[in-house]
Amino acid sequence: MKGLFFCFILPAILLATNYTNLDAQCLDGNCRNGQGTFRFANGDKYVGKWTNGQPHGQGKYYFASKERYEGEFSYGKFEGNGTMYYPDGAYYTGAWKKNLKNGRGKLVRTNGSVTEGAWANGKYTGGSTGSGTVAQTTGQKPNKPTTASSNKPDVSSMRDCNSVYCRSGNGYYNYPDGSRWVGEFKDGVPAGKGTCYYAGGDRYDGQWLKGAPNGEGVMNFANGRVYGAVWVNGAPIRELDSDEIIPSNPVKIEASKDVKIYAVIVGVSRYTAMPSLKFTDDDALLFYSFLRSPEGGALPDEQIEVLVDEAATRENILRTMRQYFLKADANDVVLFYFSGHGLEGCFLPVDFDGFNNKLRHDEIKKVLMQSKAKHKLCIADACHSGTLNYGLAAKGPAPVSMAKYYQAFEDSYGGVALLMSSKAEELSLEDHGLRHGVFTYYLLRGLKGAANANGDQIVTIRELYTYVHAKVREYTTNVQTPVLTGAFDDAMPVAFRLR
């Protein structure tokens, strides 16, 4: 269809010496001789220099399995100096040849041990090029490095398990390096649930065994970073859901007998690891303007926030959602709108780098479920948004004619409604003629009254979906199909039509 632009899925390439169909798979730039971004069907992506149709020179290679290589390439191979980042947080930096560690380099593991020296054909060979060292853990100290002064807590009322044999129960134990375990013991050693206060200022909360994190736990680094994972012998093997570990101050519920509507609006167009989009930021600002208008509920400043491009980082989005949505009481409405790139199971904020900082659908759903609001509405104009399975204005000074709109919220039993722009396997489209995402164009038209099928001035979620579904399907010749899921009252109001 002329004028339509696809919201691309994650770019990917396959590291191989035989690259075919270069023009079709080249997402940006020159993938023959120059600088370009290339993808392959296996989910990998390469961004960097090309010579004769192969990666050659400086570049970055993103594996679908979540490793990332940054450095020098020679005709499709890792060769020269580079760094490989592994999913568990470990990394190797140094010399490479034909995709293998070869020459002098350093491997830093997540438990703090370091292997540095000479490598050949991917294997550590020791001191053939210098003094290689391997940091060892003995079980007599916690399996993590320490760098600064102790942050040990007061344990004056607890058992000192350095002095007495702690077969079971709780106590504390001081490791030789100055770190301290406070928690459960088994057969005289720290084991089970508790907290390790590292001498360097870090803190681990969770399951522990043989001097190291083992099981579910959260590492709170002294620099403020927080990382939750399932650990085995001190190494993380699976990340926990981020919203379980991002620290946040308690938000006080603002109780009121009136209906209030809290909204967070997000639009991202200026991606660095994805093709830029044309109209997503404008769509977000227009949706924001609609909510500020009488038709959208005339939301005051303290009940609505818009995050566009640089402001729309993953952390900022989640923090803002909590800041607004957790204030809602049982009479209220919360609304989240996202316009930008999406992958299956997640939206992509502005700081998505090709691997990190996905905004997972599960994270959004958890914030919505944590809110006490009666009505919860999520609207997304993003590729693959239909994988999100499973509210509109704040009451301030408003025209008397809007009383019917707010009364409709009280009359509806509420629920959680998720209105997505496309099915899980589909892309969401932008259109130069409409100067919008197709979904958002018809969404705004529907909210402004076109979806009000029964003429009662109240646009309900079911009316809105019926209208948007039909229009988007018609305009895109059935390429894109909006989806409505959740557990909600079909009469949930979403807009008020002024006469």
N, C-alpha and C positions, 0 to 999 in steps of 0.2 A: 504494500500500500504506500503510495507516494506520500512523503512527508513524515512517515512514522520512523521513530528511532527506538531501537531495542535497549532495554536496561540490561546490560551484559551480566552474565554470571561470572564467577571468579575466573580470571585468566589462568591458563595453565599451559605448561609445555612438558615434553618428554626429553630428558637429557640423552641424546643419542647422536651418532655421527651422521645419520641419514635423516635429514629434515625434508618432508614432502609437503606439498600444498601450502607453501609459505605465505602466499598472499591471502589465502582464505583464513589462515590461523593467526595472522599478524593483527593484533588488536590496535597497535599504535606505532607510528614511526616507520622505520625502514628495517625490515627483518632479513635483508639480504646483505647490504653493505651500509652500515650506519648504526644508529641507536634505535632500538625497537623493543616492543613487548610482544611476546609470543606465547601461545597456549597450545596444549595437547589434551586429548580427550581423557587422559588418565588423571587430570586434576593438577598437574604441575604447572609452574609459570616461570619464565625467564624474562628479566628486564636488564638490558645492557647493550654492549657493543656486539656488532655482527660483522663477519667477513665471509664472503662466498656462501651465505646462507647458514652459517654456523656461529654459535656464541664464541667470540674471540676478543679478548681484552677484558676490561673491567665489567662486572655484572653481578646480578643477584639472582639466585635460583631458589624458588619456593617449592618445596615438595608438598604433595597432597597429604603425606604422612606427617607433616608439620615440622620437619627439619627445614633449615634455611642456610644456604651457603652464600657468602658475600666475599668476592675477591676476584682473582685473575682466572681467565679461561684461555684455553688453547684449542681451537677448532672442536668445540663441543665437549671438552673435558675440563675438570677442575685441574688447573696446572699453574704453578707459581705460588704466590702467597695468598692465603685466604682464611676465612673463619667459618666453621660449621657450628650452627646453634641447634641443639637437640631439644625435643619437646619437654624433657624433664628439667630443663634449665642448665644442663651441662653445656660446655662448648670446647671446641678444639681450634686453636689459632696457630698458624705456622705454614710450613711448606707442603705443597701437594704435587702429585704427578699421576696422570691418568686416573683421576678420581680417587686416589688413595693418599693417605698421609705419607709423605716421603721427604725426609730432610729434618731440619730442626723445627720443633713445635712444642706446644704445651696443651695438655688436656686438663680442664678444670671440671671436676665432678660436683654434683649438687651437695654432697656431704662434706665438701671442703677439701677433699684430697686432690693433690695436683701431681700429674705425671709430666715431667719436662725433660727434654733431651732429644735424642735422635730417633727417627722413625724410618722404616723401610717397608714398602708395599703394605702400608696400613697397620703395621705392628711396631710396638715400642721396642727399640733395641738397646737403649741405655746410653752410655757415654761415648758413642763413636764420634760425636761431633761436639762434645762438651759435657758438663757435669749435669746429667739428668738426675732428677730426684723424684721419688714417689712418696707422698705423704701417707702414713699408715695410721689406722685407728686400732686401738688395742683392747677396747672394752673397758678400760680404766678411766676414760674421759668421754664426754659426750661427742657424738659423731658430727661435729660441726666446728669450724674455726672460730677463734675469738680474737678480737682486735682492740678492745677498749676496756674501760673500767667496769667493775661488776655492778649489776642491778639487782642483787639478791634481795628477796623480801624478808621481813621479820618472821622468824620461825621460833621465837622464844617459847611458845606454848606447844610445840610439836616434838615428836620423838626424833632424837638425833641418831640416824641409822648408820653413821660412821662409828658411833660408840657402842651401840647395842645391836643385837641381831634382830632384824625386822622380818620375821617370817611372812607376815601378811599385814594388811591394814595400811594406814597412811603414815607418812613421816617425811623427813627430808634427808638429802645426801649431798655432800659437797665433793665435787670432782676435783682431781688434782690441779686442773687448769684454772680453778676459781669459779666454775659454773656450778649451779645448784639445781637439783631436782626436788620438787615438792609434789608429792602425790602417792600413788599406790606402790606397794612392794610385794614381791613374791619370792620366797626362799632366799631372803636376805639381799635382793638386788632390786633396783627400780624396775617396775614392770606394771603396765596397766595404764590407767588414766591419770594425768597430772600435768604439771607445767615444768619446763626446763628453762631456767633463767641463765642465759649464756653470759659469760664474762664480758663479751664484746658489746652487750646491750641488746642483743636480740632475745626474743622470747618465743618458745614453742608451746602451744596448748593442744593436748590430744593424747593419742595412744603412744606408748613407749615400750621398747624392748631392746635389751643388750646395748644400752648406751646410745640409742638412736630412735628417731621417730619411726613408728611401725604401726600402721593403721590410719584411721582418719585423724587429721590434725591440721592446725593453722600455724604457720610461721609468721610472726610479727617482727619484721626487720627493724633495726634501729633507725634506718633512714626513712621509715614510714610506710614502706611497701608491705603489703599483706598478701600471703599466698596460702591458700587452702588446698589440700590434696590428700589422696590416699598414698601412704608412704610404705616402702618396704626397705628395711635396713638403711634408713636415712635418705633414700632416694624417692622422689615423687613419681608415681606411675600413672596417676589419673587426677586431673584437676577437679576440685569440687566446684559446684555452681558458684559463680562470682558473687551473687547477691547475698550469699550466706556469709561472706567473709569481708565485704567492704564495710569498714566501720562507719557508723552514722550516729549522730546524736539523737536521743529520743525526741520525737515530734509530738507536741501537745495537741490533742484534739480540740478544735474550736467548736464547742457545742452550741447549738442554736436551734430554736424551734422553726426557723425559716429554712427553706431550701437554698443551699449555696452550690455553685458549680465551679469546680477547680479544673483547669485545663493546662496541659503542657503540649506545645506545638513544636515539632522538629522538622527542619528541612535541610538537606545536604545536597549540594551540587558540585563543590570543588574538591573532588577526591584526588589523592596522589597515587594510590595503588589501584585505582579503578578509572575507567573512562569518566570524564566529567559529564554531568547532566545539564540540560538547558533550563528547565523550568521548575525544578523541585523546590528551590529556595523561594521563588515567587509564589508557588502553590501554598507553601507554609504561611507566608506573609498574608496572602489573600484569605486563607482559612482563619488566621488570627484576626484579621479585620472583620470577618463575618461574625466571629464570636463577640467582638466588641460592639457590634451593631445591635439595635433592638431585635432584629430577626433572630440573631444568635444568642440573645439573652442579656446583652449589654454588660458583659463581665468587667468588673473593675480591675485595676492594676494588680491588687494584692491577691487575685484569684486566677491569674493567667500568666504564663511565661512562654515566650517564643525563643527557640534556640536555632540559629541559622548558621550553617557552615562552621567557621572556626569555634563557635560556642558549643557546637553539637558534638562534643567528645562523649565517649561511652560513659566515663565516670560522671561527667556533668549531667548527662541525660538521666541516669539512675538517681543521682543525688537530688535533682530538681523534681523528679517524679515523687520521691519520698517526701521532700519538703512540702509539696502541695497536697498530694493525695492522702498522706497520713494525718493531715489536719481535718479531713472530712469526718463528719459524724453520720449517724444512721439515717439522716434525712437527705443527705447530700448526693451530688453527682460528681464523678471524676471522668475526665476525657483525656486520652492520649492519641495524638495524631503524628504519624511519621511519613515523610516523603523523601525517598532516596533509594539507593541500591539495596537489594536484599539477596540473600542466599537461602537455601532450604534450612529452616530452623533459626534464622537470625536476620536482623537488620544490620546495616553497615553504617556506623557513625563516621564522622570526618577523620578520626585518627586511626581508622582501619588501615593496616600496613600490608595487607595481603595475607596475614596470618593472625595477628593479635588484634584484640579489641573488638571482636564481634559483639553485637548487642543481641543476646539470645532471647528467643521468644519466651522461654521458661522464666527468664529474669523479669520480663515485663509482666507476665501473668502473676508471678509471686508478689510483685509490688501491688498490683491491682487487688489481689486476694487479701493482702495485709490491710488494705484500706477498709474502714468501717462504712464507706459510702453505700447507699442503697442501690444506686445506679452506676454501672461501670461500663464505659464505652471505649473501645480501641479501634481507630480507623487508620489504615496503612495503605499508602500508594507505593508499593515496592515489589520487585520481582519475587516470586515464590512466597508471597506473604500468606498464602493459604495454608502454610504449615503451622500457622499460629491458630490452634484450635482451642477450643474450649468449650445516661448521661450527658445536657449541654448548656450552660450559663451560670454566673453566681449572683445570688440575689442581692442587689444593692438598690439604690434608687432607680425605679423603672416605671414606664408608663402604666397607667391603670389597666390598659387593654392587655398587658402582659400577665395579669393575674391568672388568666385562664391557662397560660403556659406553665407557670409554676405549680398551679393546682394539679395539672396533668402528671407532674412528677410524684405528687403525693398520692394520686389515685392509682398509679401503676405500682405493681409489686416489685419492680426493679429487676436486678440481675446483672449478669455480665454479658455484654454483646461485643463481638469481634467482627468488624466489617473490613475485609481484606480486598485488595484490588485485583487479585488473581489467584488461581489455584496453585497448589504447591509446585506443580511441574511447569507452570507457565511464566512467561515474562510479562512485565508491565510496560506499557508503551507511552511515549511522549509524542506530541504532534505539533509541528510547526504552525499549521493553520490555526489550531486552537490556542497555541502558545501555553499549553498546560500538559500535564499528564492527562491522558484520556479519562482515567478514573476520577481524578480530582475535579476536572472540568464538569463532569456530570454530577459529581457529589455536591459541588457548590450550587449548581442549578437546582438540584433536588431540594437542598436545604433552604433555598430561597423561595420555595413554593411549588416548583414544578412537580414534586413528588407527592403533594397533598391531594391524594386521589378523591377523598370524600368531602373536600371543601370545608373542613371544620376549623381551619387555621392552624392546626397542630400537625406537624410532620412527625410521624412515628418511625421507629427504626425499621419496621416491616415495610412501610410505604417507601422509605428511602431506599432500602435494598431492592425492592421490586423495580423501582424506577431506574436506579443505577445499573442493575444487572441487565435490564433490557437494552438500555442505551449503549452501554459499553460493548455488549455482544454485537449489537447492530453496527456500531461504528468501526469495530475492529474485525468485522466479518468472522465472528466467533473465535478469534485467536485468543482473546482475553476474557476470562469469566470471573467476575467478582464473587466473593464467598462471604456468607454470614453464618457464624457459629456462636456457640455459647449457650447459657441457660438464662433466659430473660423473658420479660413480658413483651409480646408483640406491640403493645400499646406504649412502650417506653418512648417518651417524646425526645426529639433531637433538635427541633427548630420550631419557631413560631412565625407564621405568615402574617405580615401586616396587610390590612386592607386599605 
